[in-house]
Amino acid sequence: MQEFRESLLIMVSLPIYVIVIGGELLYSYFHNKQYYTGKGILANVYLSALNFTLDILVRGVCLLVLNYFYQFRFLKYSMLFYIGWCY
């Protein structure tokens, strides 16, 4: 149910963001406000790609660390199932 709510939120909010940003882009173009420049857009795309890459890298390192320390666990899954039935 949580995934559905998040998907619905994205499906509703994404068109609103696109319309608002597109409107601002057109307004700045037609009124010569120069809110957006090619250099600024390229810098934004570059930083977004860098953030995405760093996010994937950090998640991968976390998974590797968790996988390494999994071999030193105290309880096995069968023990956890048994302990759960005791209470």
VENNORNOR-V865732 format. One record per backbone hydrogen bond with DSSP energy under -0.5 kcal/mol. CO is the residue of the C=O (numbers start at 0). NH is the residue of the N-H. Records with the same first field share a line. If there is no record, write none. Layout:
CO: NH + NH
//
This chain:
0: 4
1: 5
2: 6
3: 7
4: 8
5: 9
6: 10
7: 11
8: 12
9: 13
10: 14
11: 15
12: 16
13: 17
14: 18
15: 19
16: 20
17: 21
18: 22
19: 23
20: 24
21: 25
22: 26
23: 27
24: 28
25: 29
26: 30
27: 32 + 33
28: 31
36: 40
37: 41
38: 42
39: 43
40: 44
41: 45
42: 46
43: 47
44: 48
45: 49
46: 50
47: 51
48: 52
49: 53
50: 54
51: 55
52: 56
53: 57
54: 58
55: 59
56: 60
57: 61
58: 62
59: 63
60: 64
61: 65
62: 66
63: 67
64: 68
65: 69
66: 70
67: 70
68: 71
69: 72
75: 79
76: 80
77: 81
78: 82
79: 83
80: 84
81: 85
82: 85 + 86
//
